[in-house]
Amino acid sequence: MGARYHMLDVLGINQHHDAVTGTGTQAVANDYAHRLFLGMDINKDVYSDAIERKISTQTGLTHQNEWKQCFQTNTTYLDCPIVGNTDKKSMNVVI
C-alpha cells in the first residue's frame, strides 16, 4: 500500500464482495477497515477544507481554526480533539 492512498481507491476496494457481505476472514476484514482508516486519516485536511467551504457557503460563518475529525467510536467527547478547546465557549459539530 502506498504512502498516499486515495479515498476513491479505498472505497473501490471495499466494494469487493467479501467486504460487502462480510464473508472474508477476520484478517481480510481488518485489512479493509485499516485501508478505510488510512484513507480517512490521509485525507482529513481535504475533508476539513471541504467542510469549511460548505459551512461558510451555507451559513456565512467562518472559523479561525481548522475543523478536526474524531475517529473514535463508542466513546465520549473526551477522546476527541475538541478536548483541547476548553478555552472556547462554543463548538460546532458536523455529522
Backbone as a printed PyTorch tensor [residue, N CA C, xyz], in Angstrom:
tensor([[[  0.8510,  -1.1660,   0.0000],
         [  0.0000,   0.0000,   0.0000],
         [  0.8960,   1.2280,   0.0000]],

        [[  0.6290,   2.1750,  -0.8970],
         [  1.4260,   3.3810,  -0.9910],
         [  1.2220,   4.2930,   0.1950]],

        [[  2.1450,   5.2420,   0.3280],
         [  2.0650,   6.1710,   1.4550],
         [  0.8180,   7.0490,   1.3650]],

        [[  0.4790,   7.4920,   0.1600],
         [ -0.7240,   8.2960,  -0.0100],
         [ -1.7750,   7.4200,  -0.6830]],

        [[ -2.8850,   7.2970,  -0.0380],
         [ -3.9200,   6.4040,  -0.5140],
         [ -5.1540,   7.2140,  -0.8420]],

        [[ -5.5610,   7.2000,  -2.0720],
         [ -6.7200,   7.9730,  -2.4940],
         [ -8.0010,   7.3210,  -1.9780]],

        [[ -8.8720,   8.1170,  -1.4050],
         [-10.0910,   7.5840,  -0.7860],
         [-10.9690,   6.8450,  -1.7960]],

        [[-10.9870,   7.2920,  -3.0430],
         [-11.7940,   6.5850,  -4.0480],
         [-11.2580,   5.1810,  -4.2910]],

        [[ -9.9400,   5.0060,  -4.2300],
         [ -9.3540,   3.6650,  -4.3490],
         [ -9.8110,   2.7840,  -3.1870]],

        [[ -9.7930,   3.3540,  -1.9950],
         [-10.2080,   2.6100,  -0.8000],
         [-11.6690,   2.2070,  -0.9100]],

        [[-12.5120,   3.1350,  -1.3360],
         [-13.9320,   2.8150,  -1.4750],
         [-14.1520,   1.7430,  -2.5300]],

        [[-13.3810,   1.7910,  -3.6070],
         [-13.4830,   0.7630,  -4.6420],
         [-13.1070,  -0.6110,  -4.1070]],

        [[-12.0280,  -0.6780,  -3.3470],
         [-11.5920,  -1.9470,  -2.7550],
         [-12.6600,  -2.4780,  -1.8010]],

        [[-13.2950,  -1.5770,  -1.0550],
         [-14.2990,  -2.0030,  -0.0770],
         [-15.6490,  -2.3360,  -0.7060]],

        [[-15.7250,  -2.3140,  -2.0210],
         [-16.9300,  -2.7820,  -2.6950],
         [-16.7820,  -4.2330,  -3.1510]],

        [[-15.6520,  -4.8360,  -2.8360],
         [-15.4520,  -6.2490,  -3.1440],
         [-16.4900,  -7.0700,  -2.3860]],

        [[-16.9030,  -8.1810,  -2.9450],
         [-17.9980,  -8.9540,  -2.3470],
         [-17.6860,  -9.4010,  -0.9180]],

        [[-16.4220,  -9.6770,  -0.6040],
         [-16.0880, -10.0640,   0.7710],
         [-16.2740,  -8.9030,   1.7420]],

        [[-15.9980,  -7.6830,   1.2840],
         [-16.1730,  -6.5160,   2.1570],
         [-17.6510,  -6.2170,   2.3550]],

        [[-18.4240,  -6.3450,   1.3010],
         [-19.8560,  -6.0100,   1.3750],
         [-20.6190,  -7.0430,   2.1980]],

        [[-20.3410,  -8.3150,   1.9660],
         [-21.1020,  -9.3720,   2.6400],
         [-20.4810,  -9.8100,   3.9600]],

        [[-19.2150,  -9.4640,   4.1770],
         [-18.5430,  -9.8820,   5.4050],
         [-18.1420, -11.3360,   5.3930]],

        [[-17.9490, -11.9130,   4.2100],
         [-17.6150, -13.3400,   4.1200],
         [-16.1220, -13.6130,   4.1460]],

        [[-15.2980, -12.5760,   4.1820],
         [-13.8530, -12.7730,   4.2480],
         [-13.4210, -13.1870,   5.6420]],

        [[-12.1620, -13.5490,   5.7630],
         [-11.6190, -13.9030,   7.0770],
         [-11.4870, -12.6410,   7.9340]],

        [[-11.2160, -12.8240,   9.2070],
         [-11.0480, -11.6740,  10.0960],
         [ -9.8670, -10.8210,   9.6560]],

        [[ -8.8010, -11.4590,   9.1860],
         [ -7.6330, -10.7050,   8.7230],
         [ -7.9950,  -9.8200,   7.5310]],

        [[ -8.8220, -10.3320,   6.6380],
         [ -9.2640,  -9.5550,   5.4770],
         [-10.1520,  -8.3970,   5.9260]],

        [[-11.0630,  -8.6550,   6.8550],
         [-11.9200,  -7.5900,   7.3830],
         [-11.0810,  -6.5140,   8.0650]],

        [[-10.0640,  -6.9250,   8.7960],
         [ -9.1750,  -5.9620,   9.4460],
         [ -8.4450,  -5.1170,   8.4040]],

        [[ -8.0350,  -5.7400,   7.3130],
         [ -7.3490,  -5.0120,   6.2460],
         [ -8.2810,  -3.9890,   5.6040]],

        [[ -9.5310,  -4.3650,   5.3450],
         [-10.4970,  -3.4160,   4.7870],
         [-10.6760,  -2.2230,   5.7280]],

        [[-10.8330,  -2.4990,   7.0180],
         [-11.0150,  -1.4220,   7.9940],
         [ -9.7710,  -0.5430,   8.0780]],

        [[ -8.6060,  -1.1550,   8.0310],
         [ -7.3510,  -0.4000,   8.0910],
         [ -7.2090,   0.5200,   6.8790]],

        [[ -7.5570,   0.0090,   5.7120],
         [ -7.4820,   0.8310,   4.4970],
         [ -8.4380,   2.0180,   4.5800]],

        [[ -9.6490,   1.7870,   5.0930],
         [-10.6020,   2.8880,   5.2550],
         [-10.0580,   3.9380,   6.2240]],

        [[ -9.4950,   3.4870,   7.3340],
         [ -8.9250,   4.4220,   8.2980],
         [ -7.8020,   5.2390,   7.6660]],

        [[ -6.8890,   4.5700,   6.9490],
         [ -5.7850,   5.2890,   6.3150],
         [ -6.3010,   6.3190,   5.3100]],

        [[ -7.3000,   5.9310,   4.5110],
         [ -7.8740,   6.8680,   3.5530],
         [ -8.4740,   8.0830,   4.2410]],

        [[ -9.1770,   7.8600,   5.3360],
         [ -9.7700,   8.9730,   6.0940],
         [ -8.6870,   9.8240,   6.7370]],

        [[ -7.6860,   9.1860,   7.3080],
         [ -6.6320,   9.9150,   8.0030],
         [ -5.8010,  10.7560,   7.0320]],

        [[ -5.4260,  10.1720,   5.9190],
         [ -4.6120,  10.8920,   4.9400],
         [ -5.3710,  12.0730,   4.3520]],

        [[ -6.6650,  11.9350,   4.1980],
         [ -7.4690,  12.9770,   3.5590],
         [ -8.1580,  13.9160,   4.5380]],

        [[ -7.8120,  13.8680,   5.8200],
         [ -8.5160,  14.6880,   6.8080],
         [ -8.3970,  16.1820,   6.5310]],

        [[ -7.2660,  16.6270,   5.9950],
         [ -7.1200,  18.0460,   5.6680],
         [ -8.0410,  18.4430,   4.5160]],

        [[ -8.1740,  17.5540,   3.5430],
         [ -9.0850,  17.8100,   2.4170],
         [-10.5150,  17.8990,   2.9250]],

        [[-10.8940,  16.9770,   3.8240],
         [-12.2430,  16.9930,   4.3910],
         [-12.4880,  18.2700,   5.1980]],

        [[-11.4960,  18.6740,   5.9860],
         [-11.6420,  19.8860,   6.7880],
         [-11.8750,  21.1090,   5.9080]],

        [[-11.1170,  21.2140,   4.8230],
         [-11.2980,  22.3350,   3.8870],
         [-12.6780,  22.2970,   3.2360]],

        [[-13.1240,  21.1030,   2.8480],
         [-14.4370,  20.9700,   2.2100],
         [-15.5580,  21.3350,   3.1880]],

        [[-15.4300,  20.9100,   4.4330],
         [-16.4360,  21.2420,   5.4410],
         [-16.4670,  22.7530,   5.6570]],

        [[-15.2960,  23.3660,   5.7610],
         [-15.2180,  24.8080,   5.9710],
         [-15.9010,  25.5610,   4.8200]],

        [[-15.6190,  25.1520,   3.5830],
         [-16.2450,  25.8080,   2.4230],
         [-17.7640,  25.6300,   2.4550]],

        [[-18.2270,  24.4390,   2.7450],
         [-19.6670,  24.1560,   2.7670],
         [-20.3690,  24.9630,   3.8640]],

        [[-19.8000,  24.9700,   5.0550],
         [-20.4020,  25.6960,   6.1690],
         [-20.4220,  27.1990,   5.8760]],

        [[-19.3050,  27.7330,   5.3900],
         [-19.2660,  29.1760,   5.1390],
         [-20.2000,  29.5710,   4.0000]],

        [[-20.3700,  28.7120,   3.0040],
         [-21.2830,  28.9980,   1.9020],
         [-22.7290,  28.9910,   2.3700]],

        [[-23.0860,  28.0150,   3.1910],
         [-24.4810,  27.8720,   3.6170],
         [-24.8690,  28.7980,   4.7600]],

        [[-23.9180,  29.1280,   5.6380],
         [-24.2800,  29.8950,   6.8200],
         [-23.6030,  31.2560,   6.9070]],

        [[-22.5540,  31.4550,   6.1350],
         [-21.7910,  32.6940,   6.2370],
         [-20.8030,  32.6840,   7.3910]],

        [[-20.8000,  31.6160,   8.1770],
         [-19.8740,  31.5110,   9.3050],
         [-18.4970,  31.0800,   8.8090]],

        [[-17.4850,  31.6670,   9.3530],
         [-16.1260,  31.2140,   9.0830],
         [-15.4450,  30.9420,  10.4120]],

        [[-14.5130,  30.0540,  10.3980],
         [-13.8240,  29.6550,  11.6230],
         [-12.3460,  29.9910,  11.5080]],

        [[-11.7650,  30.4160,  12.5830],
         [-10.3430,  30.7150,  12.6180],
         [ -9.5080,  29.4430,  12.6910]],

        [[-10.0690,  28.4040,  13.2520],
         [ -9.3440,  27.1430,  13.4100],
         [ -9.8570,  26.1330,  12.4030]],

        [[ -9.0020,  25.1910,  12.0500],
         [ -9.4280,  24.1560,  11.1280],
         [-10.4010,  23.2030,  11.8060]],

        [[-11.2030,  22.5470,  11.0170],
         [-12.1230,  21.5380,  11.5440],
         [-11.3060,  20.3100,  11.9120]],

        [[-11.6610,  19.6710,  12.9970],
         [-10.9970,  18.4540,  13.4510],
         [-11.9530,  17.2820,  13.2890]],

        [[-11.4010,  16.1120,  13.0660],
         [-12.2170,  14.9100,  12.9640],
         [-11.9310,  14.0060,  14.1520]],

        [[-12.9510,  13.3310,  14.5870],
         [-12.8050,  12.3590,  15.6600],
         [-13.0600,  10.9780,  15.0640]],

        [[-12.0470,  10.1400,  15.0880],
         [-12.1690,   8.8000,  14.5220],
         [-12.6320,   7.7750,  15.5510]],

        [[-12.8860,   8.2080,  16.7680],
         [-13.2990,   7.2890,  17.8160],
         [-14.7470,   6.8440,  17.6030]],

        [[-15.0330,   5.6350,  18.0180],
         [-16.4080,   5.1470,  18.0130],
         [-16.7210,   4.6050,  19.4010]],

        [[-17.9770,   4.6300,  19.7610],
         [-18.3980,   4.1410,  21.0780],
         [-17.6040,   4.8040,  22.2050]],

        [[-17.5400,   6.1160,  22.1770],
         [-16.7330,   6.8220,  23.1510],
         [-17.3880,   8.1430,  23.5100]],

        [[-16.7020,   8.9700,  24.2740],
         [-17.2180,  10.2770,  24.6500],
         [-16.3790,  11.3560,  23.9830]],

        [[-16.8140,  12.5900,  24.1310],
         [-16.0790,  13.6990,  23.5330],
         [-14.6860,  13.8490,  24.1500]],

        [[-14.4530,  13.2800,  25.3010],
         [-13.1500,  13.3900,  25.9540],
         [-12.0370,  12.7250,  25.1480]],

        [[-12.3900,  11.7740,  24.2880],
         [-11.3910,  11.0760,  23.4820],
         [-11.1300,  11.7610,  22.1510]],

        [[-11.7980,  12.8590,  21.8990],
         [-11.7040,  13.5240,  20.5990],
         [-10.9140,  14.8230,  20.6950]],

        [[-10.5170,  15.3920,  19.5560],
         [ -9.6590,  16.5760,  19.5600],
         [-10.2760,  17.8150,  20.1940]],

        [[-11.5800,  17.8510,  20.4070],
         [-12.1920,  19.0510,  20.9480],
         [-11.8510,  19.2690,  22.4120]],

        [[-11.2950,  18.2710,  23.0800],
         [-10.9730,  18.4010,  24.4960],
         [ -9.9820,  19.5360,  24.7210]],

        [[ -9.0580,  19.7280,  23.7800],
         [ -8.0730,  20.7970,  23.9080],
         [ -8.6590,  22.1810,  23.7390]],

        [[ -9.9100,  22.2890,  23.3590],
         [-10.5500,  23.5790,  23.1210],
         [-11.3700,  24.0320,  24.3160]],

        [[-10.8940,  23.7830,  25.5130],
         [-11.6760,  24.1330,  26.6980],
         [-11.7830,  25.6340,  26.9060]],

        [[-10.9050,  26.4250,  26.2720],
         [-10.9890,  27.8720,  26.4130],
         [-12.0890,  28.4800,  25.5340]],

        [[-12.6150,  27.6850,  24.6420],
         [-13.7030,  28.1500,  23.7640],
         [-15.0330,  28.0620,  24.5030]],

        [[-15.9330,  28.9630,  24.1630],
         [-17.2420,  28.9540,  24.8180],
         [-18.2680,  28.1630,  24.0360]],

        [[-17.9650,  27.8770,  22.7840],
         [-18.9040,  27.1130,  21.9750],
         [-18.1410,  26.2630,  20.9700]],

        [[-18.8520,  25.3270,  20.3870],
         [-18.2580,  24.4910,  19.3400],
         [-19.3580,  24.1030,  18.3640]],

        [[-18.9650,  23.7640,  17.1750],
         [-19.8890,  23.2940,  16.1530],
         [-19.5380,  21.8510,  15.8400]],

        [[-20.5570,  21.0500,  15.6150],
         [-20.3660,  19.6460,  15.2800],
         [-21.0110,  19.3980,  13.9330]],

        [[-20.2540,  18.7770,  13.0240],
         [-20.7790,  18.4380,  11.7090],
         [-20.7900,  16.9250,  11.6050]],

        [[-21.9340,  16.3700,  11.2820],
         [-22.0600,  14.9250,  11.1480],
         [-22.4290,  14.5980,   9.7360]]])
